Amino acid sequence: MATQDLTRDSLHEETLAGEQVFRGRLLDVRRDRVRLPDGSESTREYVVHPGAVVVVAEVDGGLLFERQFRYPLRRAFIELPAGKIDPGEDILVTAQRELLEETGHVADDWQRVGVMHPCIGYSDERIEIFFARGVRKVGEPQFDHGEFLELLTLPLDAALAAVDRGEITDAKTIAALFHADRRLRA
C-alpha cells in the first residue's frame, strides 16, 4: 500500500480578487473571487478572525470550566476558559491573561499542546490549546463589559461523559478534552 502525500496541494484555489463585505467589533467578513483547481472561477465568503486560545486548567483534582450564555444559540454552554488573541499578543500571554481575567486563577506550568480550526468552511479562526498546571486562585475574575459566567470544576471523566450526553457541545472544549484525555491518562 502506497503512502499518501498529505502535503500535496492539487486542490489549491488561487485568489483573483477580494473585498471586505462587513467589518464590526468582532467580525470581518470577506468575499473573494478564486480560480479553482480545474481552471474555472467561483466565489468564497469567509470570516477573518484574530485567533483565540483555550485553556485546560487542572485544579482540585479536576478541570476548570465556565458556564456562559452564548447569544447566537440563545442558551448557556459549558466551556473551558478561552479568549481572543489581541493584535500582536503572544499566544501564551493570551492564555495567561484569559485564565486570570475569566477565573481569577494563575498557573505555574504552561504547555501548548495543539491547535484546532473550529469553522474551516467559513472562517480562518485558529484556537491554540494550552494546558495549565499548578493552578491556584489569586483573586476574583475580572470580566469584560457585558461578560457574565459561572465557574465550575469537573473531573475529566465527568467532562467526557457530559460530551457523550450532549451537555458539552462546544467544539474548542471537545478538542481540548481530546488532548487532555490522551495526556492525562498516559
The 8 nearest C-alpha neighbors of each residue, nearest first, counted from 0:
[[1, 2, 3, 4, 5, 7, 6, 9],
 [2, 0, 3, 4, 5, 7, 6, 9],
 [1, 3, 4, 0, 5, 6, 7, 8],
 [4, 2, 5, 1, 7, 6, 0, 8],
 [3, 5, 6, 7, 2, 1, 8, 9],
 [4, 6, 7, 3, 8, 2, 9, 10],
 [7, 5, 4, 8, 3, 9, 10, 11],
 [8, 6, 5, 4, 9, 10, 3, 11],
 [9, 7, 10, 11, 6, 5, 12, 4],
 [8, 10, 11, 7, 36, 12, 6, 37],
 [9, 11, 8, 36, 12, 35, 7, 37],
 [12, 10, 8, 9, 36, 13, 35, 34],
 [13, 11, 35, 34, 33, 36, 10, 14],
 [12, 14, 34, 33, 15, 11, 35, 36],
 [15, 13, 33, 16, 32, 12, 34, 31],
 [14, 16, 33, 32, 13, 34, 17, 31],
 [17, 15, 32, 31, 14, 18, 33, 30],
 [16, 18, 31, 30, 32, 29, 19, 15],
 [17, 19, 30, 29, 20, 31, 16, 28],
 [18, 20, 29, 21, 28, 30, 17, 27],
 [21, 19, 29, 28, 18, 30, 22, 27],
 [22, 20, 28, 19, 27, 23, 29, 26],
 [21, 23, 27, 26, 28, 24, 20, 19],
 [24, 22, 26, 25, 27, 21, 28, 20],
 [23, 25, 26, 22, 27, 21, 48, 28],
 [26, 24, 23, 27, 22, 48, 49, 47],
 [25, 27, 23, 22, 28, 24, 46, 48],
 [26, 28, 22, 47, 46, 21, 23, 29],
 [29, 27, 46, 21, 20, 45, 19, 26],
 [28, 30, 19, 20, 45, 44, 18, 46],
 [31, 29, 44, 18, 43, 17, 19, 20],
 [32, 30, 17, 43, 16, 42, 33, 18],
 [31, 33, 42, 16, 15, 41, 14, 17],
 [34, 32, 14, 15, 13, 41, 40, 42],
 [33, 35, 40, 13, 12, 39, 38, 14],
 [34, 36, 12, 38, 39, 37, 40, 33],
 [35, 37, 38, 10, 12, 11, 34, 9],
 [36, 38, 35, 39, 34, 40, 10, 12],
 [39, 37, 35, 36, 34, 40, 12, 33],
 [40, 38, 35, 34, 37, 41, 36, 33],
 [41, 39, 34, 33, 35, 38, 32, 42],
 [40, 42, 33, 32, 34, 43, 39, 35],
 [43, 41, 32, 31, 33, 44, 30, 40],
 [42, 44, 31, 30, 32, 45, 41, 33],
 [45, 43, 30, 29, 31, 42, 121, 28],
 [46, 44, 121, 122, 29, 28, 43, 30],
 [45, 47, 122, 28, 27, 121, 29, 48],
 [46, 48, 27, 123, 122, 28, 45, 124],
 [47, 49, 124, 50, 123, 46, 122, 27],
 [50, 48, 84, 124, 51, 47, 83, 86],
 [51, 49, 125, 124, 48, 84, 126, 83],
 [50, 52, 83, 126, 84, 82, 127, 125],
 [51, 53, 127, 126, 81, 82, 94, 128],
 [52, 54, 81, 128, 80, 129, 127, 79],
 [55, 53, 129, 80, 56, 130, 81, 128],
 [54, 56, 130, 131, 129, 79, 57, 62],
 [57, 55, 131, 62, 63, 54, 130, 132],
 [56, 58, 62, 132, 61, 131, 134, 63],
 [59, 57, 61, 60, 62, 134, 56, 63],
 [58, 60, 61, 57, 62, 152, 134, 63],
 [61, 59, 58, 154, 57, 62, 153, 152],
 [62, 60, 154, 153, 58, 59, 57, 152],
 [61, 63, 57, 153, 152, 56, 58, 154],
 [62, 64, 152, 56, 151, 58, 57, 79],
 [65, 63, 79, 151, 78, 152, 150, 80],
 [64, 66, 150, 78, 149, 77, 79, 151],
 [65, 67, 77, 149, 76, 148, 75, 78],
 [66, 68, 148, 75, 76, 65, 69, 147],
 [75, 67, 69, 74, 76, 70, 66, 73],
 [70, 68, 74, 75, 71, 73, 72, 67],
 [69, 71, 73, 72, 68, 74, 75, 67],
 [72, 70, 73, 69, 74, 68, 75, 76],
 [73, 71, 70, 74, 69, 75, 68, 76],
 [74, 72, 70, 71, 69, 68, 75, 76],
 [75, 73, 68, 72, 69, 76, 70, 67],
 [68, 74, 76, 67, 69, 66, 77, 73],
 [77, 75, 67, 66, 78, 68, 74, 69],
 [76, 78, 66, 65, 167, 67, 64, 75],
 [79, 77, 65, 64, 172, 76, 66, 80],
 [78, 80, 64, 172, 65, 54, 81, 53],
 [81, 79, 54, 53, 98, 64, 65, 78],
 [82, 80, 53, 52, 54, 97, 79, 51],
 [81, 83, 51, 52, 97, 84, 53, 80],
 [82, 84, 51, 50, 85, 52, 49, 81],
 [83, 85, 51, 50, 93, 49, 88, 86],
 [84, 86, 88, 87, 83, 49, 93, 89],
 [87, 85, 88, 84, 49, 89, 83, 50],
 [86, 88, 85, 89, 84, 90, 49, 93],
 [89, 87, 85, 86, 90, 84, 93, 92],
 [88, 90, 92, 91, 93, 87, 84, 85],
 [89, 91, 93, 92, 88, 94, 84, 52],
 [92, 90, 94, 93, 89, 95, 111, 109],
 [91, 93, 95, 89, 90, 94, 96, 88],
 [92, 94, 90, 96, 91, 95, 84, 97],
 [95, 93, 91, 97, 92, 96, 52, 98],
 [94, 96, 92, 98, 93, 97, 91, 99],
 [97, 95, 93, 99, 94, 98, 100, 92],
 [96, 98, 100, 94, 99, 95, 101, 82],
 [99, 97, 95, 101, 96, 102, 100, 104],
 [98, 100, 103, 104, 96, 97, 102, 101],
 [101, 99, 141, 140, 97, 98, 102, 103],
 [102, 100, 140, 98, 99, 97, 142, 141],
 [101, 103, 140, 104, 99, 98, 100, 139],
 [102, 104, 140, 99, 139, 138, 136, 137],
 [105, 103, 136, 99, 135, 102, 137, 98],
 [106, 104, 134, 135, 99, 136, 98, 137],
 [107, 105, 134, 133, 108, 131, 132, 135],
 [106, 108, 133, 132, 134, 109, 105, 131],
 [107, 109, 132, 131, 106, 133, 110, 130],
 [110, 108, 131, 130, 132, 107, 129, 111],
 [109, 111, 130, 129, 112, 131, 108, 128],
 [110, 112, 129, 128, 113, 130, 109, 127],
 [113, 111, 129, 128, 110, 130, 178, 114],
 [114, 112, 128, 111, 127, 115, 129, 178],
 [113, 115, 127, 128, 126, 125, 116, 112],
 [114, 116, 126, 125, 117, 127, 113, 174],
 [115, 117, 125, 118, 124, 119, 126, 114],
 [118, 116, 115, 119, 170, 171, 124, 125],
 [117, 119, 122, 120, 121, 116, 124, 123],
 [120, 118, 122, 121, 116, 117, 123, 124],
 [119, 121, 118, 122, 45, 123, 117, 44],
 [120, 122, 45, 119, 118, 46, 44, 123],
 [123, 121, 46, 45, 124, 118, 119, 47],
 [122, 124, 47, 48, 119, 125, 46, 121],
 [125, 123, 48, 50, 122, 116, 126, 49],
 [124, 126, 116, 50, 115, 51, 123, 127],
 [125, 127, 51, 52, 115, 114, 50, 116],
 [126, 128, 114, 52, 113, 53, 51, 125],
 [129, 127, 53, 113, 114, 112, 52, 111],
 [128, 130, 111, 54, 110, 112, 55, 53],
 [131, 129, 55, 110, 109, 54, 56, 111],
 [130, 132, 56, 109, 108, 106, 55, 57],
 [133, 131, 108, 134, 57, 106, 56, 107],
 [132, 134, 107, 106, 108, 135, 131, 57],
 [135, 133, 106, 132, 105, 58, 57, 104],
 [136, 134, 104, 105, 106, 137, 133, 58],
 [135, 137, 104, 103, 138, 105, 134, 102],
 [138, 136, 104, 103, 135, 105, 139, 99],
 [139, 137, 103, 136, 140, 104, 99, 102],
 [138, 140, 103, 141, 102, 137, 136, 100],
 [139, 141, 103, 102, 101, 100, 142, 99],
 [142, 140, 100, 101, 139, 143, 103, 99],
 [143, 141, 146, 101, 140, 100, 144, 147],
 [142, 144, 146, 145, 141, 100, 147, 101],
 [143, 145, 146, 142, 147, 141, 100, 148],
 [144, 146, 143, 147, 142, 148, 68, 141],
 [147, 145, 143, 144, 142, 148, 67, 68],
 [148, 146, 145, 67, 142, 149, 68, 143],
 [147, 149, 67, 66, 65, 150, 146, 68],
 [148, 150, 66, 65, 67, 151, 147, 64],
 [151, 149, 65, 64, 66, 148, 102, 152],
 [152, 150, 64, 65, 63, 153, 149, 66],
 [153, 151, 63, 62, 64, 61, 154, 150],
 [152, 154, 61, 62, 158, 157, 155, 151],
 [153, 155, 61, 157, 156, 62, 158, 60],
 [154, 156, 158, 157, 61, 159, 153, 62],
 [157, 155, 159, 158, 154, 160, 153, 161],
 [158, 156, 160, 154, 159, 155, 153, 161],
 [159, 157, 161, 155, 160, 156, 153, 154],
 [158, 160, 162, 156, 161, 157, 155, 163],
 [159, 161, 163, 157, 162, 158, 156, 164],
 [162, 160, 166, 158, 164, 159, 163, 167],
 [163, 161, 167, 159, 165, 160, 164, 166],
 [164, 162, 160, 161, 165, 159, 166, 167],
 [165, 163, 161, 162, 166, 160, 167, 159],
 [166, 164, 162, 163, 167, 168, 161, 160],
 [165, 167, 161, 164, 162, 168, 77, 163],
 [168, 166, 162, 165, 161, 77, 169, 76],
 [167, 169, 165, 170, 166, 162, 173, 76],
 [168, 170, 172, 171, 167, 173, 78, 76],
 [171, 169, 173, 172, 174, 168, 117, 175],
 [172, 170, 174, 173, 169, 175, 117, 53],
 [171, 173, 175, 170, 169, 174, 79, 78],
 [172, 174, 176, 170, 175, 171, 177, 169],
 [175, 173, 177, 171, 176, 172, 170, 178],
 [174, 176, 172, 178, 177, 173, 171, 179],
 [177, 175, 179, 173, 178, 174, 180, 172],
 [178, 176, 174, 180, 175, 179, 173, 181],
 [177, 179, 175, 181, 176, 180, 182, 174],
 [180, 178, 176, 182, 177, 181, 183, 175],
 [181, 179, 177, 183, 178, 182, 176, 184],
 [180, 182, 178, 179, 184, 183, 185, 177],
 [183, 181, 179, 185, 184, 180, 178, 177],
 [182, 184, 180, 185, 179, 181, 178, 155],
 [183, 185, 182, 181, 180, 179, 155, 178],
 [184, 182, 183, 181, 180, 179, 178, 177]]
